[in-house]
Amino acid sequence: MKAQQGIPSGLPAARYYRANDPQWHWLEERDDPEVSAFLEAANQQQADWFAPLAPLEEALYQSHLARRELAVTSLKTTLDHFTFWNETGAEDDYPCWWRHPNHQPEQHECFFDVRARAAEHDFYDMGDMALSPDEQWLAWTEDTQGDERFTLWLKALPSGTPVQLLSDIGAGLCWAEDQTATTATLLFTRFDDTQRPDSVWRFSLSLTEPSASKEPVLVLREEDPEFWLGIGKTRSRSWLLLESGSKDTSEIYLLPAHSPDSAPLCIQQRQAGVEYHIDHRPGSFYRLHNQTGAHFQLDFLPESQLGQPQLNWQSLIAHREDATLEGVDAFSWGLMLAERDHAQAQVRLRRLLFNAHHSCTLDEYLALPEQPCSQMLEDAPHFDTQVLRLREESFTQPPSWYSLDLTSGERTLLKRVPVYGNLQPEQLISRRLWANSRDGEQVPVSVVMRADLADQPLPTLLYGYGAYGDALDPWFSIARLELLERGAAFAVAHVRGGGERGEPWYLNGKMAHKENSFDDFLAAREALVEEGVSDAQRIAAYGASAGGLLVGTCINRAPEKFCAALLDVPFLDVLRTMQNPELPLTTAEYSEWGNPEDPEVAERIGAYSPIDNIKAQAYPALWIEGSWFDTRVSYWEPAKFYAQVAQQQQGSAPILMRTDMSSGHGGASGRFKAWRDTARQDAFILWALGLHSQASLTSE
């Protein structure tokens, strides 16, 4: 170990530099004690620099708590036998789950105390909870390290002793419908060596002596390293779904839910580039697919044809150019569809009602409270329910839950997240801008700010993601109010690679088109300045995970455009990671970024991979966060990026990194730790935007 010339000798990047490894690949050796020593040294550097901002962090944290309802009771959900809900105490990180027999609320009882489970561990994450068909048994998975490898537990309700059944499995669980007084079947997934869920297993449980249950039986194995397996069940409770999928191709197998030991039946063989989803109503299967067009269409199949060599799918909703069909939910009376309007980048819910002959008798869109907003169908466990539960929110309005009576059309407010403090939702304003990208494409940009400051350029936090087709639909954030009240604007760049404007928006920001994402983000930044929304000298960028790739590339290319950037568990070493198929996720990502075994693909990825394009220049202030147990973005990606940027920094802005040594990709477990982390990040952002000394502003 020898200090490198050119940077202050006290910095970790100088003290731990190895001349024979200028790329810092040695940081990938987790068991090397110098690796943890380097990370701890970087943590100490960050802590020392941050010390003057610690009072601001504390003020932000306390103010955040004061704005929020800390004692939270969820909405109640009525199943066949019991009504279920959870309650989180004002000082608790985790909830308790309660139930009472239907129509007998006085007989309520706590049947699962997550607080007690988490109290024994530094890190705790609940993977999945699944109730048996008779609602008398609870199965759940939990991760107590942060590496997303889960342990399966089972208990009789309400107060049976938990029994550990399996370890090192996937998070998801699904009960079959074959339960008897003494036996039941549970399905789960297992991983291969790269932590890919490659197999579905059937576990025949003994309900009289769970620890003596039979060994699990393999149901389906997926050999293709680009495909992951998942499990589900139709709302009709008739079929189990074994879903194998890559980033752009689907294949689904059916199992009768009442006889899960049957052989899986593939409803449609995989075809490269064809994605589809399946749902069921007695008499019909529904297939949402992109086989005939990128925006998806909806077909149906008479159930009587199942198993025949040739299936005669019939079109129900044809492919359209102006909208993408994103989801289908089947009920006894018909279907609910999620449909995204491309022009407005807005999802709408659409209801189809069928008669006994499968003729559509009603086709209507549900009303929206405002645009843009998020409106989604909450879980509705009863197949024949005539009352739906909707969740609505926007950049200015907190989440609200409504019941919608399909018979009368009546909407009833069930719950709205309360907001306390000086700054209230009605004092905010949201705008939608359109940025002109390099190739002329119009890119939506969402902005929220205080209404009384909307006539002047504001310091701005610009958020970006844009990968995997995920859409950043409008969402409300109580923590964000801390930034807005102090005079900042918050903006979202809906770049290509996301799903905000349908499937083509995603396709035009991946693989060979990935450059569009970077152009769009920088165009969004320019539009904010040109429209008078943002102060050109005070724009900070934020990106997490694949959003870190987006922001990392943009600050390499145009560091002068940003006063700071926050990179949270960022995917930065793209080329090297994609060249290592032994790492978790790599093979599944080939259809997103490409396989660099192809020299042209390697050259393309290398042209934007953030860690491969660091150069001697004045970088803005950087706050980089990683997690020691992260299996999605290995801790060494942010660490190597931090070290190399610190070496190349030609300006005076700080380059800082913090590694959480007890968590994974999702960050700290427990809501108070997560809120503390947010307050710390926000303190840095306010410092970078020049608002750190500004007191919280009270809007009259």
TORVEX-202409 format. One record per residue (C-alpha): residue in three letters; x, y, z. Coordinates in steps of 0.02 Angstrom, whole numbers, padded with zeros to 5 digits, always signed. Example, Ala and Ser with C-alpha at 12.3 -4.5 7.8 and 13.67 -1.06 7.14 Angstrom:
<recs>
ALA+00615-00225+00390 SER+00684-00053+00357 
</recs>
This chain:
<recs>
MET+00000+00000+00000 LYS+00072+00167-00053 ALA-00002+00340-00052 GLN-00036+00406-00226 GLN+00036+00570-00282 GLY-00083+00710-00326 ILE-00217+00698-00192 PRO-00207+00739-00006 SER-00118+00597+00082 GLY-00246+00589+00221 LEU-00389+00536+00107 PRO-00430+00350+00098 ALA-00406+00350-00091 ALA-00225+00401-00064 ARG-00187+00293+00089 TYR-00254+00133+00012 TYR-00198+00158-00168 ARG-00106+00012-00248 ALA+00000+00060-00397 ASN-00015-00114-00472 ASP-00206-00103-00469 PRO-00259+00071-00525 GLN-00437+00010-00556 TRP-00455-00040-00373 HIS-00512-00216-00416 TRP-00437-00276-00252 LEU-00590-00203-00166 GLU-00689-00351-00234 GLU-00598-00466-00110 ARG-00725-00460+00031 ASP-00617-00564+00149 ASP-00465-00450+00133 PRO-00461-00352+00297 GLU-00399-00199+00203 VAL-00564-00193+00110 SER-00667-00163+00266 ALA-00529-00049+00331 PHE-00543+00057+00173 LEU-00732+00065+00187 GLU-00723+00114+00370 ALA-00594+00247+00328 ALA-00710+00318+00196 ASN-00853+00314+00322 GLN-00745+00411+00444 GLN-00699+00539+00312 GLN-00884+00561+00274 ALA-00927+00577+00459 ASP-00791+00706+00488 TRP-00846+00811+00340 PHE-01028+00795+00388 ALA-01005+00842+00572 PRO-01054+01027+00547 LEU-01215+00968+00463 ALA-01262+00847+00603 PRO-01376+00976+00687 LEU-01467+01001+00522 GLU-01487+00813+00503 GLU-01563+00804+00677 ALA-01679+00950+00640 LEU-01735+00869+00477 TYR-01764+00703+00563 GLN-01865+00778+00705 SER-01965+00886+00587 HIS-01999+00734+00477 LEU-02066+00640+00629 ALA-02174+00789+00677 ARG-02254+00794+00504 ARG-02300+00610+00505 GLU-02431+00503+00587 LEU-02319+00385+00687 ALA-02452+00271+00760 VAL-02525+00191+00604 THR-02671+00072+00585 SER-02695-00005+00414 LEU-02860-00028+00327 LYS-02949-00189+00371 THR-02965-00329+00244 THR-03106-00454+00261 LEU-03071-00630+00199 ASP-03183-00783+00208 HIS-03173-00812+00395 PHE-03075-00670+00475 THR-03043-00485+00457 PHE-02857-00438+00457 TRP-02758-00278+00485 ASN-02595-00217+00560 GLU-02549-00084+00687 THR-02382+00003+00709 GLY-02351+00092+00874 ALA-02286+00270+00876 GLU-02114+00212+00934 ASP-02107+00049+00837 ASP-02013+00006+00679 TYR-02122-00144+00637 PRO-02307-00187+00652 CYS-02414-00311+00744 TRP-02542-00406+00642 TRP-02718-00426+00710 ARG-02876-00519+00665 HIS-03054-00547+00723 PRO-03189-00666+00662 ASN-03296-00581+00531 HIS-03435-00478+00612 GLN-03360-00504+00786 PRO-03237-00359+00809 GLU-03240-00378+00998 GLN-03143-00543+00979 HIS-02987-00461+00908 GLU-02817-00539+00939 CYS-02636-00508+00890 PHE-02577-00660+00794 PHE-02406-00603+00732 ASP-02288-00479+00817 VAL-02159-00427+00688 ARG-02078-00313+00818 ALA-02030-00463+00922 ARG-01958-00553+00770 ALA-01853-00402+00722 ALA-01793-00363+00898 GLU-01670-00507+00893 HIS-01577-00445+00738 ASP-01480-00292+00680 PHE-01563-00311+00510 TYR-01736-00379+00476 ASP-01839-00387+00318 MET-02003-00478+00296 GLY-02004-00562+00126 ASP-02183-00626+00113 MET-02329-00675+00224 ALA-02457-00803+00165 LEU-02615-00863+00250 SER-02675-01040+00224 PRO-02842-01063+00134 ASP-02931-01091+00301 GLU-02843-00937+00375 GLN-02780-01039+00523 TRP-02596-01052+00474 LEU-02468-00918+00433 ALA-02313-00949+00329 TRP-02183-00813+00306 THR-02006-00783+00245 GLU-01880-00668+00327 ASP-01706-00603+00290 THR-01600-00560+00442 GLN-01441-00507+00353 GLY-01487-00404+00200 ASP-01425-00525+00068 GLU-01602-00570+00010 ARG-01586-00753+00058 PHE-01740-00798+00157 THR-01791-00922+00291 LEU-01963-01004+00291 TRP-02066-01009+00452 LEU-02237-01079+00495 LYS-02354-01058+00642 ALA-02531-01104+00689 LEU-02641-00953+00723 PRO-02661-00863+00833 SER-02526-00915+00957 GLY-02435-01070+00895 THR-02247-01085+00915 PRO-02155-01034+00755 VAL-02067-01179+00669 GLN-01921-01150+00551 LEU-01944-01259+00398 LEU-01815-01207+00268 SER-01673-01083+00241 ASP-01587-01003+00092 ILE-01743-00989-00016 GLY-01830-00851-00113 ALA-01948-00727-00034 GLY-02113-00775-00116 LEU-02239-00903-00052 CYS-02404-00969-00117 TRP-02526-01093-00039 ALA-02616-01217-00149 GLU-02802-01247-00121 ASP-02789-01430-00067 GLN-02787-01402+00122 THR-02864-01535+00234 ALA-02873-01549+00423 THR-02699-01624+00428 THR-02606-01575+00269 ALA-02579-01429+00151 THR-02464-01382+00008 LEU-02351-01229+00000 LEU-02251-01175-00152 PHE-02088-01078-00146 THR-01933-01040-00250 ARG-01749-01081-00229 PHE-01592-01001-00299 ASP-01449-01061-00406 ASP-01268-01013-00369 THR-01294-00838-00439 GLN-01447-00807-00329 ARG-01564-00826-00475 PRO-01733-00903-00428 ASP-01715-01051-00545 SER-01836-01179-00471 VAL-02010-01196-00397 TRP-02038-01323-00258 ARG-02191-01403-00183 PHE-02189-01426+00006 SER-02318-01548+00076 LEU-02344-01489+00254 SER-02399-01591+00402 LEU-02514-01478+00502 THR-02512-01597+00649 GLU-02321-01598+00661 PRO-02246-01464+00546 SER-02065-01508+00584 ALA-02099-01685+00517 SER-02161-01622+00348 LYS-02102-01713+00194 GLU-01951-01654+00096 PRO-01995-01525-00038 VAL-02023-01590-00214 LEU-01958-01503-00370 VAL-02102-01440-00478 LEU-02011-01343-00614 ARG-01831-01293-00650 GLU-01777-01156-00768 GLU-01610-01193-00852 ASP-01591-01033-00952 PRO-01485-00914-00846 GLU-01578-00762-00913 PHE-01746-00822-00844 TRP-01812-00807-00666 LEU-01955-00907-00593 GLY-02098-00837-00489 ILE-02260-00904-00417 GLY-02437-00839-00401 LYS-02620-00885-00398 THR-02770-00820-00493 ARG-02899-00723-00394 SER-03023-00859-00442 ARG-02914-00975-00335 SER-02927-01106-00472 TRP-02750-01100-00542 LEU-02572-01082-00482 LEU-02459-00984-00600 LEU-02276-01031-00621 GLU-02203-00885-00715 SER-02034-00895-00801 GLY-01972-00732-00873 SER-01822-00637-00935 LYS-01822-00449-00957 ASP-01917-00466-01121 THR-01986-00643-01137 SER-02119-00740-01040 GLU-02172-00920-01017 ILE-02311-00970-00897 TYR-02358-01142-00830 LEU-02525-01183-00748 LEU-02558-01299-00602 PRO-02733-01339-00539 ALA-02737-01256-00368 HIS-02837-01401-00293 SER-02717-01534-00359 PRO-02544-01456-00355 ASP-02457-01623-00381 SER-02517-01620-00563 ALA-02392-01594-00703 PRO-02369-01409-00748 LEU-02452-01361-00912 CYS-02369-01227-01019 ILE-02505-01114-01088 GLN-02391-01033-01218 GLN-02213-01081-01263 ARG-02085-00942-01249 GLN-02046-00841-01402 ALA-01900-00719-01397 GLY-01961-00543-01362 VAL-02141-00594-01323 GLU-02206-00550-01150 TYR-02375-00605-01087 HIS-02479-00614-00928 ILE-02621-00733-00887 ASP-02779-00715-00782 HIS-02933-00823-00764 ARG-03121-00820-00744 PRO-03219-00983-00742 GLY-03243-01024-00925 SER-03107-00908-00992 PHE-02923-00870-00985 TYR-02857-00697-01027 ARG-02689-00660-01107 LEU-02611-00486-01110 HIS-02468-00494-01236 ASN-02356-00398-01355 GLN-02344-00531-01490 THR-02433-00421-01618 GLY-02372-00251-01559 ALA-02264-00166-01429 HIS-02413-00088-01338 PHE-02496-00255-01295 GLN-02667-00321-01335 LEU-02792-00427-01237 ASP-02856-00597-01295 PHE-02967-00728-01216 LEU-02975-00917-01230 PRO-03121-01031-01187 GLU-03062-01137-01042 SER-03126-01293-01130 GLN-02982-01277-01254 LEU-02849-01293-01121 GLY-02731-01436-01161 GLN-02772-01443-01346 PRO-02625-01440-01469 GLN-02685-01279-01548 LEU-02764-01143-01441 ASN-02885-01024-01525 TRP-02856-00859-01435 GLN-02983-00725-01484 SER-02949-00539-01481 LEU-03041-00439-01348 ILE-02947-00272-01354 ALA-02839-00242-01507 HIS-02667-00163-01509 ARG-02668+00027-01512 GLU-02535+00156-01553 ASP-02588+00286-01424 ALA-02597+00178-01267 THR-02514+00029-01183 LEU-02611-00104-01089 GLU-02511-00131-00929 GLY-02614-00248-00823 VAL-02770-00357-00812 ASP-02866-00411-00657 ALA-03008-00537-00674 PHE-03165-00541-00568 SER-03323-00644-00580 TRP-03413-00500-00666 GLY-03275-00450-00788 LEU-03105-00366-00796 MET-03011-00215-00731 LEU-02874-00152-00847 ALA-02731-00032-00817 GLU-02703+00071-00974 ARG-02567+00201-01000 ASP-02601+00350-01112 HIS-02441+00389-01207 ALA-02473+00573-01238 GLN-02509+00615-01056 ALA-02395+00482-00977 GLN-02546+00440-00869 VAL-02618+00273-00813 ARG-02806+00251-00810 LEU-02912+00109-00743 ARG-03038+00033-00863 ARG-03184-00079-00817 LEU-03257-00212-00932 LEU-03420-00298-00883 PHE-03471-00463-00966 ASN-03634-00557-00976 ALA-03657-00746-00969 HIS-03614-00759-01154 HIS-03450-00664-01133 SER-03517-00512-01223 CYS-03454-00347-01156 THR-03600-00246-01088 LEU-03500-00103-01010 ASP-03333-00023-01053 GLU-03288+00130-00950 TYR-03140+00224-00876 LEU-03139+00268-00692 ALA-03132+00454-00655 LEU-02965+00531-00608 PRO-02953+00661-00468 GLU-02819+00759-00562 GLN-02683+00739-00691 PRO-02547+00687-00674 CYS-02584+00570-00529 SER-02569+00388-00481 GLN-02727+00285-00470 MET-02712+00100-00436 LEU-02818-00048-00390 GLU-02777-00112-00217 ASP-02782-00297-00178 ALA-02960-00366-00188 PRO-02957-00544-00121 HIS-03139-00586-00160 PHE-03169-00643-00338 ASP-03351-00587-00340 THR-03334-00422-00247 GLN-03436-00275-00311 VAL-03337-00151-00206 LEU-03161-00107-00261 ARG-03028-00021-00158 LEU-02930+00117-00248 ARG-02770+00206-00197 GLU-02740+00381-00265 GLU-02597+00506-00240 SER-02501+00640-00333 PHE-02348+00749-00309 THR-02456+00869-00207 GLN-02585+00755-00125 PRO-02546+00616+00000 PRO-02609+00438-00026 SER-02796+00416-00007 TRP-02895+00255-00010 TYR-03072+00246-00077 SER-03202+00110-00092 LEU-03292+00111-00258 ASP-03462+00026-00261 LEU-03480-00039-00439 THR-03668-00059-00420 SER-03709+00118-00361 GLY-03552+00208-00421 GLU-03528+00281-00247 ARG-03350+00327-00194 THR-03314+00328-00007 LEU-03154+00395+00070 LEU-03084+00261+00184 LYS-02921+00341+00236 ARG-02803+00483+00192 VAL-02626+00496+00255 PRO-02624+00647+00371 VAL-02492+00782+00350 TYR-02444+00888+00499 GLY-02336+01043+00508 ASN-02327+01212+00423 LEU-02323+01158+00242 GLN-02487+01078+00187 PRO-02530+00993+00022 GLU-02640+01137-00034 GLN-02487+01252-00025 LEU-02397+01149-00158 ILE-02407+01158-00347 SER-02358+01029-00476 ARG-02311+01061-00657 ARG-02274+00953-00808 LEU-02141+01017-00928 TRP-02084+00941-01093 ALA-01898+00938-01128 ASN-01829+00931-01306 SER-01701+00790-01310 ARG-01554+00779-01430 ASP-01652+00682-01561 GLY-01806+00793-01547 GLU-01906+00677-01434 GLN-02016+00765-01307 VAL-01974+00705-01130 PRO-02096+00733-00986 VAL-02026+00819-00832 SER-02129+00831-00673 VAL-02098+00969-00545 VAL-02170+01005-00374 MET-02135+01161-00268 ARG-02213+01284-00149 ALA-02349+01381-00239 ASP-02289+01547-00168 LEU-02115+01520-00242 ALA-02171+01460-00414 ASP-02132+01626-00500 GLN-01943+01618-00476 PRO-01798+01501-00518 LEU-01771+01384-00370 PRO-01632+01271-00311 THR-01686+01101-00378 LEU-01661+00917-00343 LEU-01678+00821-00508 TYR-01721+00637-00488 GLY-01692+00507-00623 TYR-01712+00321-00651 GLY-01758+00257-00824 ALA-01728+00070-00833 TYR-01821-00096-00843 GLY-01979-00010-00903 ASP-02019+00051-00727 ALA-02124+00208-00722 LEU-02101+00348-00596 ASP-02284+00389-00582 PRO-02328+00534-00464 TRP-02298+00495-00280 PHE-02314+00599-00123 SER-02172+00606+00003 ILE-02182+00678+00178 ALA-01992+00680+00188 ARG-01988+00784+00028 LEU-02083+00922+00119 GLU-01924+00961+00214 LEU-01840+01012+00051 LEU-01991+01102-00019 GLU-02024+01204+00137 ARG-01845+01267+00137 GLY-01865+01332-00040 ALA-01811+01189-00153 ALA-01904+01119-00302 PHE-01911+00932-00336 ALA-01911+00871-00516 VAL-01923+00701-00599 ALA-01850+00669-00771 HIS-01958+00533-00852 VAL-01820+00475-00968 ARG-01829+00338-01099 GLY-01791+00169-01025 GLY-01932+00193-00902 GLY-02113+00153-00939 GLU-02198+00322-00921 ARG-02252+00330-01103 GLY-02280+00146-01134 GLU-02176+00001-01198 PRO-02091+00098-01340 TRP-02027+00222-01211 TYR-01941+00078-01124 LEU-01874-00002-01283 ASN-01800+00163-01341 GLY-01697+00178-01182 LYS-01616+00006-01170 MET-01484-00098-01259 ALA-01420-00003-01412 HIS-01535+00144-01370 LYS-01470+00174-01193 GLU-01389+00338-01245 ASN-01564+00412-01257 SER-01582+00399-01068 PHE-01430+00508-01038 ASP-01480+00634-01171 ASP-01655+00644-01095 PHE-01591+00676-00919 LEU-01477+00817-00974 ALA-01618+00887-01082 ALA-01732+00886-00930 ARG-01603+00987-00835 GLU-01596+01115-00976 ALA-01785+01127-00987 LEU-01798+01166-00802 VAL-01680+01313-00826 GLU-01758+01374-00988 GLU-01933+01370-00913 GLY-01876+01475-00765 VAL-01909+01336-00639 SER-01730+01304-00584 ASP-01579+01406-00537 ALA-01446+01347-00661 GLN-01308+01355-00530 ARG-01404+01255-00400 ILE-01465+01092-00475 ALA-01421+00929-00388 ALA-01451+00757-00462 TYR-01511+00600-00373 GLY-01504+00422-00437 ALA-01521+00254-00349 SER-01475+00081-00415 ALA-01494+00091-00606 GLY-01534+00275-00578 GLY-01357+00288-00512 LEU-01296+00230-00681 LEU-01399+00367-00763 VAL-01335+00504-00649 GLY-01158+00437-00642 THR-01144+00443-00832 CYS-01216+00619-00840 ILE-01096+00691-00712 ASN-00951+00612-00806 ARG-01009+00696-00965 ALA-01072+00863-00899 PRO-01010+00890-00721 GLU-01033+01078-00738 LYS-01221+01056-00755 PHE-01242+01002-00574 CYS-01186+01073-00409 ALA-01196+00899-00329 ALA-01253+00720-00356 LEU-01314+00589-00236 LEU-01284+00409-00292 ASP-01377+00281-00185 VAL-01324+00097-00204 PRO-01276+00147-00382 PHE-01245+00027-00527 LEU-01082+00102-00589 ASP-00964-00038-00645 VAL-01079-00093-00784 LEU-00955-00169-00906 ARG-00857-00272-00780 THR-01015-00332-00693 MET-01096-00385-00856 GLN-00936-00480-00901 ASN-00952-00588-00744 PRO-01097-00713-00761 GLU-01056-00782-00588 LEU-01125-00626-00505 PRO-01308-00617-00453 LEU-01420-00537-00584 THR-01291-00528-00724 THR-01364-00657-00844 ALA-01540-00592-00815 GLU-01480-00418-00864 TYR-01417-00465-01037 SER-01582-00414-01115 GLU-01573-00244-01029 TRP-01392-00194-01066 GLY-01330-00329-01185 ASN-01204-00470-01171 PRO-01027-00399-01181 GLU-00960-00562-01253 ASP-01011-00476-01414 PRO-00870-00350-01446 GLU-00992-00220-01514 VAL-01096-00233-01356 ALA-00941-00220-01246 GLU-00888-00063-01340 ARG-01061+00012-01322 ILE-01073-00021-01135 GLY-00895+00037-01109 ALA-00938+00203-01189 TYR-01058+00248-01048 SER-01014+00136-00899 PRO-00981+00269-00765 ILE-00828+00188-00688 ASP-00747+00168-00860 ASN-00768+00351-00905 ILE-00698+00441-00754 LYS-00574+00575-00805 ALA-00474+00717-00733 GLN-00601+00858-00718 ALA-00692+00962-00589 TYR-00829+00850-00521 PRO-00976+00919-00422 ALA-00995+00870-00240 LEU-01033+00684-00232 TRP-01121+00586-00097 ILE-01107+00399-00133 GLU-01192+00263-00031 GLY-01164+00075-00035 SER-01214-00076+00068 TRP-01101-00217+00126 PHE-01230-00355+00102 ASP-01301-00289-00062 THR-01321-00433-00185 ARG-01395-00325-00324 VAL-01259-00192-00333 SER-01103-00257-00247 TYR-01026-00141-00118 TRP-00868-00126-00223 GLU-00955-00035-00366 PRO-00984+00127-00269 ALA-00818+00100-00178 LYS-00714+00089-00337 PHE-00805+00236-00414 TYR-00776+00340-00257 ALA-00591+00299-00253 GLN-00560+00338-00436 VAL-00660+00499-00439 ALA-00568+00557-00282 GLN-00404+00526-00376 GLN-00462+00623-00530 GLN-00551+00767-00443 GLN-00485+00933-00510 GLY-00603+01042-00412 SER-00629+01079-00229 ALA-00799+00995-00206 PRO-00799+00849-00083 ILE-00808+00668-00143 LEU-00888+00568-00003 MET-00942+00388+00022 ARG-01038+00299+00158 THR-01055+00109+00163 ASP-01190+00035+00274 MET-01102-00117+00346 SER-01262-00201+00408 SER-01387-00188+00265 GLY-01422-00236+00085 HIS-01488-00154-00072 GLY-01643-00085+00012 GLY-01543+00007+00145 ALA-01573+00007+00331 SER-01713-00099+00401 GLY-01843-00021+00514 ARG-01933+00139+00473 PHE-01841+00251+00598 LYS-01670+00200+00531 ALA-01732+00228+00354 TRP-01799+00401+00400 ARG-01634+00442+00484 ASP-01542+00395+00324 THR-01659+00507+00224 ALA-01627+00652+00343 ARG-01439+00629+00321 GLN-01455+00630+00132 ASP-01570+00781+00136 ALA-01446+00877+00244 PHE-01315+00851+00109 ILE-01437+00902-00027 LEU-01485+01062+00064 TRP-01301+01102+00090 ALA-01266+01074-00095 LEU-01413+01185-00145 GLY-01358+01323-00028 LEU-01510+01303+00085 HIS-01427+01222+00235 SER-01425+01380+00340 GLN-01602+01428+00295 ALA-01729+01396+00431 SER-01889+01304+00395 LEU-02005+01429+00313 THR-02183+01452+00371 SER-02306+01488+00231 GLU-02445+01600+00290 
</recs>
